């Protein structure tokens, strides 16, 4: 089996996280439609060449799926902005 490299860009990582979370119900999962939707809030809508190409799902479930993918980068970026603002404020403070 050929090893697939991890997605490089943020957009690719978000897309992969959504694909990984999507459930492809075979129609006989033992649940009625309402319970299946509740159990699997992100479901496969379409595949192209055996790759999930489209999903449907609850907005909150999609947000919860994407958050871990972007959270570390957002936190790091916020920390860097805070650090740079403090550095700028120090540079503007007159010295005696």
KEVO-131048 format. One record per atom (N, C-alpha, C): residue number from 1; residue in three letters; atom name; x, y, z. Coordinates in steps of 0.2 Angstrom, whole numbers. Layout:
BEGIN
- NUM,ALA,CA,X,Y,Z $
...
***
This chain:
BEGIN
- 1,UNK,N,4,-6,0 $
- 1,UNK,CA,0,0,0 $
- 1,UNK,C,4,6,0 $
- 2,UNK,N,3,11,-4 $
- 2,UNK,CA,6,17,-4 $
- 2,UNK,C,4,22,1 $
- 3,UNK,N,9,25,5 $
- 3,UNK,CA,8,29,10 $
- 3,UNK,C,6,36,7 $
- 4,UNK,N,0,39,9 $
- 4,UNK,CA,-2,45,7 $
- 4,UNK,C,1,51,12 $
- 5,UNK,N,4,56,9 $
- 5,UNK,CA,7,61,14 $
- 5,UNK,C,1,65,17 $
- 6,UNK,N,2,67,23 $
- 6,UNK,CA,-3,71,26 $
- 6,UNK,C,-5,78,22 $
- 7,UNK,N,-11,80,22 $
- 7,UNK,CA,-13,86,19 $
- 7,UNK,C,-8,92,21 $
- 8,UNK,N,-6,96,17 $
- 8,UNK,CA,-2,101,19 $
- 8,UNK,C,-5,108,21 $
- 9,UNK,N,-10,110,17 $
- 9,UNK,CA,-13,117,18 $
- 9,UNK,C,-18,116,23 $
- 10,UNK,N,-20,122,26 $
- 10,UNK,CA,-25,122,31 $
- 10,UNK,C,-32,119,28 $
- 11,UNK,N,-33,122,22 $
- 11,UNK,CA,-39,120,18 $
- 11,UNK,C,-39,112,17 $
- 12,UNK,N,-34,109,15 $
- 12,UNK,CA,-33,102,14 $
- 12,UNK,C,-35,98,21 $
- 13,UNK,N,-32,101,26 $
- 13,UNK,CA,-33,98,33 $
- 13,UNK,C,-40,98,35 $
- 14,UNK,N,-43,104,34 $
- 14,UNK,CA,-50,104,36 $
- 14,UNK,C,-55,100,32 $
- 15,UNK,N,-53,99,25 $
- 15,UNK,CA,-57,95,21 $
- 15,UNK,C,-56,88,23 $
- 16,UNK,N,-50,86,25 $
- 16,UNK,CA,-49,79,27 $
- 16,UNK,C,-52,77,33 $
- 17,UNK,N,-52,82,38 $
- 17,UNK,CA,-56,81,44 $
- 17,UNK,C,-63,80,43 $
- 18,UNK,N,-66,84,39 $
- 18,UNK,CA,-73,83,37 $
- 18,UNK,C,-75,76,34 $
- 19,UNK,N,-70,74,29 $
- 19,UNK,CA,-71,68,26 $
- 19,UNK,C,-70,62,31 $
- 20,UNK,N,-66,63,36 $
- 20,UNK,CA,-65,57,41 $
- 20,UNK,C,-71,57,45 $
- 21,UNK,N,-74,62,46 $
- 21,UNK,CA,-80,62,51 $
- 21,UNK,C,-86,60,47 $
- 22,UNK,N,-86,60,41 $
- 22,UNK,CA,-92,58,37 $
- 22,UNK,C,-94,51,38 $
- 23,UNK,N,-100,49,39 $
- 23,UNK,CA,-102,42,40 $
- 23,UNK,C,-106,40,34 $
- 24,UNK,N,-105,35,31 $
- 24,UNK,CA,-108,33,25 $
- 24,UNK,C,-113,27,27 $
- 25,UNK,N,-119,29,28 $
- 25,UNK,CA,-124,24,31 $
- 25,UNK,C,-126,19,25 $
- 26,UNK,N,-125,12,27 $
- 26,UNK,CA,-127,7,21 $
- 26,UNK,C,-134,7,21 $
- 27,UNK,N,-138,10,25 $
- 27,UNK,CA,-145,9,25 $
- 27,UNK,C,-148,4,29 $
- 28,UNK,N,-144,0,32 $
- 28,UNK,CA,-146,-5,37 $
- 28,UNK,C,-142,-5,43 $
- 29,UNK,N,-141,1,46 $
- 29,UNK,CA,-137,2,52 $
- 29,UNK,C,-141,0,58 $
- 30,UNK,N,-147,-2,57 $
- 30,UNK,CA,-151,-4,63 $
- 30,UNK,C,-155,2,66 $
- 31,UNK,N,-154,8,64 $
- 31,UNK,CA,-157,14,67 $
- 31,UNK,C,-163,16,62 $
- 32,UNK,N,-168,19,64 $
- 32,UNK,CA,-172,23,60 $
- 32,UNK,C,-169,29,58 $
- 33,UNK,N,-172,33,53 $
- 33,UNK,CA,-168,38,50 $
- 33,UNK,C,-167,44,55 $
- 34,UNK,N,-171,45,59 $
- 34,UNK,CA,-170,51,64 $
- 34,UNK,C,-164,49,69 $
- 35,UNK,N,-164,43,71 $
- 35,UNK,CA,-159,41,76 $
- 35,UNK,C,-152,40,72 $
- 36,UNK,N,-152,38,66 $
- 36,UNK,CA,-146,38,62 $
- 36,UNK,C,-143,45,61 $
- 37,UNK,N,-147,49,59 $
- 37,UNK,CA,-145,56,59 $
- 37,UNK,C,-142,59,65 $
- 38,UNK,N,-146,57,71 $
- 38,UNK,CA,-143,60,77 $
- 38,UNK,C,-136,56,79 $
- 39,UNK,N,-136,50,78 $
- 39,UNK,CA,-130,46,79 $
- 39,UNK,C,-124,48,75 $
- 40,UNK,N,-126,50,69 $
- 40,UNK,CA,-120,51,63 $
- 40,UNK,C,-122,58,60 $
- 41,UNK,N,-121,64,64 $
- 41,UNK,CA,-123,70,62 $
- 41,UNK,C,-120,73,55 $
- 42,UNK,N,-114,70,53 $
- 42,UNK,CA,-111,71,46 $
- 42,UNK,C,-111,65,42 $
- 43,UNK,N,-115,65,37 $
- 43,UNK,CA,-116,60,32 $
- 43,UNK,C,-113,61,25 $
- 44,UNK,N,-111,56,22 $
- 44,UNK,CA,-109,56,15 $
- 44,UNK,C,-115,58,11 $
- 45,UNK,N,-114,63,6 $
- 45,UNK,CA,-119,64,1 $
- 45,UNK,C,-117,62,-5 $
- 46,UNK,N,-111,62,-7 $
- 46,UNK,CA,-108,59,-13 $
- 46,UNK,C,-101,58,-13 $
- 47,UNK,N,-99,53,-17 $
- 47,UNK,CA,-92,51,-17 $
- 47,UNK,C,-90,51,-24 $
- 48,UNK,N,-83,53,-25 $
- 48,UNK,CA,-81,53,-32 $
- 48,UNK,C,-74,49,-32 $
- 49,UNK,N,-73,44,-36 $
- 49,UNK,CA,-68,40,-36 $
- 49,UNK,C,-66,37,-29 $
- 50,UNK,N,-71,35,-25 $
- 50,UNK,CA,-70,32,-18 $
- 50,UNK,C,-68,37,-13 $
- 51,UNK,N,-68,43,-15 $
- 51,UNK,CA,-67,49,-10 $
- 51,UNK,C,-73,53,-9 $
- 52,UNK,N,-74,54,-2 $
- 52,UNK,CA,-80,58,0 $
- 52,UNK,C,-79,65,-4 $
- 53,UNK,N,-84,67,-8 $
- 53,UNK,CA,-84,73,-11 $
- 53,UNK,C,-89,78,-9 $
- 54,UNK,N,-94,76,-5 $
- 54,UNK,CA,-99,80,-3 $
- 54,UNK,C,-102,77,3 $
- 55,UNK,N,-104,81,8 $
- 55,UNK,CA,-107,79,14 $
- 55,UNK,C,-113,83,16 $
- 56,UNK,N,-118,81,20 $
- 56,UNK,CA,-123,85,23 $
- 56,UNK,C,-123,83,30 $
- 57,UNK,N,-124,88,34 $
- 57,UNK,CA,-124,87,41 $
- 57,UNK,C,-126,94,45 $
- 58,UNK,N,-126,93,52 $
- 58,UNK,CA,-128,98,56 $
- 58,UNK,C,-122,103,57 $
- 59,UNK,N,-124,109,56 $
- 59,UNK,CA,-119,115,57 $
- 59,UNK,C,-114,114,63 $
- 60,UNK,N,-117,113,69 $
- 60,UNK,CA,-113,112,75 $
- 60,UNK,C,-108,106,74 $
- 61,UNK,N,-111,101,71 $
- 61,UNK,CA,-106,95,70 $
- 61,UNK,C,-100,96,66 $
- 62,UNK,N,-102,100,60 $
- 62,UNK,CA,-96,102,56 $
- 62,UNK,C,-91,107,60 $
- 63,UNK,N,-94,111,63 $
- 63,UNK,CA,-90,116,67 $
- 63,UNK,C,-85,112,72 $
- 64,UNK,N,-88,107,76 $
- 64,UNK,CA,-85,103,81 $
- 64,UNK,C,-79,99,77 $
- 65,UNK,N,-81,97,71 $
- 65,UNK,CA,-76,93,67 $
- 65,UNK,C,-70,97,65 $
- 66,UNK,N,-71,103,63 $
- 66,UNK,CA,-66,108,60 $
- 66,UNK,C,-62,111,66 $
- 67,UNK,N,-65,112,72 $
- 67,UNK,CA,-61,116,77 $
- 67,UNK,C,-55,113,79 $
- 68,UNK,N,-54,107,80 $
- 68,UNK,CA,-48,104,82 $
- 68,UNK,C,-42,105,77 $
- 69,UNK,N,-44,105,71 $
- 69,UNK,CA,-40,106,65 $
- 69,UNK,C,-37,113,65 $
- 70,UNK,N,-41,118,67 $
- 70,UNK,CA,-38,125,66 $
- 70,UNK,C,-37,128,73 $
- 71,UNK,N,-39,125,79 $
- 71,UNK,CA,-38,128,85 $
- 71,UNK,C,-31,130,87 $
- 72,UNK,N,-27,125,86 $
- 72,UNK,CA,-20,126,88 $
- 72,UNK,C,-16,132,84 $
- 73,UNK,N,-18,132,78 $
- 73,UNK,CA,-15,137,74 $
- 73,UNK,C,-18,144,76 $
- 74,UNK,N,-24,144,77 $
- 74,UNK,CA,-27,151,79 $
- 74,UNK,C,-25,153,86 $
- 75,UNK,N,-24,148,91 $
- 75,UNK,CA,-21,150,97 $
- 75,UNK,C,-14,153,97 $
- 76,UNK,N,-10,149,92 $
- 76,UNK,CA,-3,151,91 $
- 76,UNK,C,-3,158,88 $
- 77,UNK,N,-7,159,83 $
- 77,UNK,CA,-7,166,80 $
- 77,UNK,C,-9,171,85 $
- 78,UNK,N,-14,170,89 $
- 78,UNK,CA,-16,175,94 $
- 78,UNK,C,-11,177,99 $
- 79,UNK,N,-7,171,101 $
- 79,UNK,CA,-2,173,105 $
- 79,UNK,C,4,177,102 $
- 80,UNK,N,5,175,96 $
- 80,UNK,CA,10,179,92 $
- 80,UNK,C,8,186,91 $
- 81,UNK,N,2,188,90 $
- 81,UNK,CA,-1,194,89 $
- 81,UNK,C,0,198,96 $
- 82,UNK,N,-2,195,101 $
- 82,UNK,CA,-1,198,108 $
- 82,UNK,C,6,199,110 $
- 83,UNK,N,10,195,108 $
- 83,UNK,CA,18,196,109 $
- 83,UNK,C,20,202,105 $
- 84,UNK,N,18,202,99 $
- 84,UNK,CA,20,208,95 $
- 84,UNK,C,17,215,97 $
- 85,UNK,N,11,215,99 $
- 85,UNK,CA,8,221,102 $
- 85,UNK,C,12,223,108 $
- 86,UNK,N,14,219,112 $
- 86,UNK,CA,18,220,118 $
- 86,UNK,C,24,223,116 $
- 87,UNK,N,28,220,112 $
- 87,UNK,CA,34,222,109 $
- 87,UNK,C,34,229,106 $
- 88,UNK,N,29,230,102 $
- 88,UNK,CA,28,237,99 $
- 88,UNK,C,26,242,105 $
- 89,UNK,N,22,240,110 $
- 89,UNK,CA,21,245,115 $
- 89,UNK,C,27,247,119 $
- 90,UNK,N,31,242,120 $
- 90,UNK,CA,38,243,124 $
- 90,UNK,C,42,247,119 $
- 91,UNK,N,42,246,113 $
- 91,UNK,CA,47,250,108 $
- 91,UNK,C,44,258,108 $
- 92,UNK,N,38,259,109 $
- 92,UNK,CA,35,266,109 $
- 92,UNK,C,36,269,116 $
- 93,UNK,N,37,265,121 $
- 93,UNK,CA,38,268,128 $
- 93,UNK,C,44,272,128 $
- 94,UNK,N,44,279,130 $
- 94,UNK,CA,51,282,130 $
- 94,UNK,C,55,280,136 $
- 95,UNK,N,61,279,135 $
- 95,UNK,CA,66,277,140 $
- 95,UNK,C,69,283,144 $
- 96,UNK,N,71,283,150 $
- 96,UNK,CA,74,289,153 $
- 96,UNK,C,81,289,152 $
***
